[in-house]
């Protein structure tokens, strides 16, 4: 298993009220698996994938990623160690593309190397990803010159530049039309198949979810399969 979560809970303080975003969630994700997370707005989907991707800590429970205990009994790894795990194991794709408007496609894809002295994004890897994702002809263009589908492809390339083992995708097609949604869905499934990439994707698109190997449904912070 690459991710194991046991009895995860997450409580937010809203004014004088405690809001339980996750309630006793346990799950396991196998290496190379594609998992879709579905549920109504506010059900806890994003909270769950943020915790699984080490972007947030639970209030209680245990989280283990690739054999490393991230959180247990109220204790978590240091931010320095968490940062190393994020860089080594995870790539992240969001509904918003978060491309830097003044950088070219090539520079946006290589951006993770700017923040990691131990990681060098070589031109060959950039070219391979750009070709695989269908944006090779856009490498010297700025984001404003791209379509929405192309911008999301660039965001995916950026997430993959460090060769992560797990891709966390939170509504990656939320801003795209049906044609672009289908393209991104097929692209992610291809990456899962050919690169053995573990994918955890939050989606409201039921057709997208049906294409995943497993579907997790969240309602009121509780998980069903």
C-alpha positions in Angstrom: 0.0 0.0 0.0 1.3 3.4 -0.8 -1.3 5.3 1.4 -3.0 4.0 4.5 -5.3 6.1 6.6 -6.9 4.9 9.8 -9.7 6.6 11.7 -9.0 10.1 10.3 -11.0 13.0 11.6 -10.7 16.7 10.9 -12.4 19.4 12.9 -12.5 23.0 12.0 -13.4 25.8 14.3 -16.1 28.1 12.8 -17.0 30.9 15.2 -18.1 29.1 18.4 -18.9 25.9 16.6 -16.8 22.9 15.8 -17.4 21.5 12.3 -16.3 17.9 11.6 -15.1 17.8 8.0 -14.0 14.2 8.3 -15.4 11.6 10.6 -13.5 8.4 11.3 -12.3 7.8 7.7 -10.2 4.7 7.1 -8.9 3.6 3.7 -6.0 2.0 1.8 -4.7 3.0 -1.6 -2.5 0.5 -3.6 0.5 1.5 -5.6 -0.6 2.1 -9.2 -4.3 2.4 -8.4 -6.7 5.1 -9.7 -9.2 6.3 -7.1 -12.0 8.8 -7.7 -13.4 10.7 -4.7 -17.0 11.9 -5.2 -19.7 13.5 -3.1 -21.7 16.7 -2.7 -20.1 20.1 -2.2 -18.9 20.5 1.4 -18.9 16.7 2.1 -15.1 16.6 2.9 -13.6 15.6 -0.5 -11.0 18.3 -0.7 -10.2 17.9 3.0 -9.6 14.2 2.5 -7.2 14.5 -0.5 -5.3 17.4 1.1 -4.6 15.1 4.1 -3.7 12.1 1.9 -1.4 14.4 -0.1 0.3 15.7 3.1 -1.0 19.3 2.5 -3.0 19.3 5.7 -3.0 17.4 9.0 -5.9 15.5 10.5 -7.2 16.3 14.0 -7.0 12.6 14.9 -6.1 9.3 13.3 -3.1 7.8 11.6 -1.7 8.4 8.1 1.1 6.4 6.6 2.6 7.2 3.2 5.0 4.8 1.4 5.9 3.3 4.8 6.5 6.6 6.6 4.1 7.5 9.4 3.0 11.1 8.7 0.6 11.6 11.5 -0.2 9.5 14.6 -1.7 10.2 18.1 -1.7 13.9 17.5 1.9 14.0 16.4 3.1 14.9 12.9 6.4 15.1 11.1 8.3 18.4 11.0 7.5 20.7 8.1 11.0 20.1 6.7 10.4 16.4 6.5 6.9 16.9 5.1 8.3 19.1 2.4 10.7 16.4 1.4 8.0 13.8 1.2 5.8 16.1 -0.9 8.7 16.7 -3.3 9.7 13.1 -3.5 6.3 11.3 -3.7 3.6 13.7 -4.8 2.4 15.8 -7.8 -0.6 18.1 -7.4 -3.1 19.3 -9.9 -6.0 21.7 -9.0 -9.1 23.1 -10.6 -7.3 26.4 -11.1 -4.2 26.0 -13.2 -1.9 28.3 -11.1 0.4 29.0 -14.0 2.7 32.0 -13.7 1.5 34.3 -16.4 4.9 35.9 -17.1 6.6 32.6 -17.6 6.6 30.4 -20.8 5.1 27.0 -20.8 8.6 25.5 -20.6 9.5 27.7 -17.6 6.2 26.8 -15.9 6.8 23.1 -16.3 10.3 23.5 -14.9 9.2 25.7 -12.0 9.5 23.0 -9.2 13.3 22.9 -9.8 13.5 26.6 -8.7 12.4 25.7 -5.2 14.4 22.5 -4.8 18.2 22.6 -4.9 18.4 18.8 -5.1 16.2 18.5 -8.2 17.2 19.4 -11.7 14.6 19.4 -14.4 16.5 18.4 -17.5 15.3 19.5 -21.0 14.8 16.0 -22.1 12.2 15.3 -19.4 10.4 18.6 -20.2 10.3 17.7 -23.9 9.1 14.2 -23.1 6.3 15.5 -20.9 5.3 18.2 -23.4 5.1 15.7 -26.2 3.2 13.2 -24.1 0.7 15.9 -23.0 0.3 17.5 -26.4 1.8 20.9 -25.6 5.2 20.5 -27.3 4.3 23.2 -29.9 3.5 25.5 -27.0 6.7 25.4 -25.0 7.7 29.0 -25.9 4.2 30.4 -25.5 2.8 32.3 -22.5 -0.3 30.9 -20.6 -2.5 33.7 -22.0 -2.0 32.2 -25.4 -3.3 28.7 -24.4 -6.7 27.2 -24.3 -8.1 26.0 -20.9 -7.4 22.4 -21.8 -3.8 23.3 -22.8 -3.3 25.2 -19.5 -4.4 22.1 -17.5 -2.1 19.9 -19.6 0.8 22.2 -18.7 -0.2 22.1 -15.0 -0.2 18.3 -15.2 3.3 18.3 -16.8 4.5 20.6 -14.0 3.1 18.1 -11.5 4.9 15.2 -13.2 8.3 16.9 -13.8 9.7 15.4 -10.5 8.5 11.9 -11.4 6.1 11.6 -8.5 4.6 8.3 -7.4 1.2 9.8 -6.5 -0.8 12.4 -8.4 -3.4 14.3 -6.3 -5.9 15.9 -8.6 -8.7 18.1 -7.1 -11.4 18.8 -9.7 -8.8 18.9 -12.5 -11.6 19.3 -15.1 -13.8 21.6 -13.1 -13.1 24.6 -15.4 -13.2 22.7 -18.7 -15.9 21.9 -21.3 -17.0 18.3 -22.0 -14.5 17.8 -24.8 -11.5 19.0 -22.8 -12.8 17.0 -19.8 -12.8 13.8 -21.8 -9.2 14.6 -23.1 -7.9 15.1 -19.5 -9.6 12.0 -18.3 -8.1 9.8 -21.0 -4.7 11.5 -20.4 -4.8 10.7 -16.7 -5.8 7.1 -17.3 -3.0 6.7 -19.8 -0.5 8.0 -17.3 -1.8 5.6 -14.7 -1.4 2.7 -17.2 2.0 3.5 -18.8 3.8 5.1 -15.9 2.2 3.1 -13.0 1.2 6.5 -11.5 -1.1 6.3 -8.5 -3.9 8.8 -9.0 -6.4 10.2 -6.5 -8.8 12.5 -8.2 -11.7 14.5 -6.8 -14.5 14.9 -9.4 -18.1 15.8 -9.8 -18.1 14.2 -13.2 -19.7 10.8 -12.9 -18.3 9.5 -16.2 -14.9 10.4 -15.1 -15.4 8.7 -11.8 -16.7 5.5 -13.5 -13.5 5.3 -15.4 -11.4 5.0 -12.2 -10.5 1.6 -10.8 -12.3 2.5 -7.5 -14.8 5.1 -6.4 -14.9 6.5 -2.9 -18.1 8.4 -1.9 -18.0 11.0 0.9 -21.1 12.3 2.6 -21.1 14.5 5.7 -17.4 13.6 6.3 -18.0 9.8 6.3 -16.6 7.5 3.6 -18.4 4.8 1.7 -17.2 2.7 -1.2 
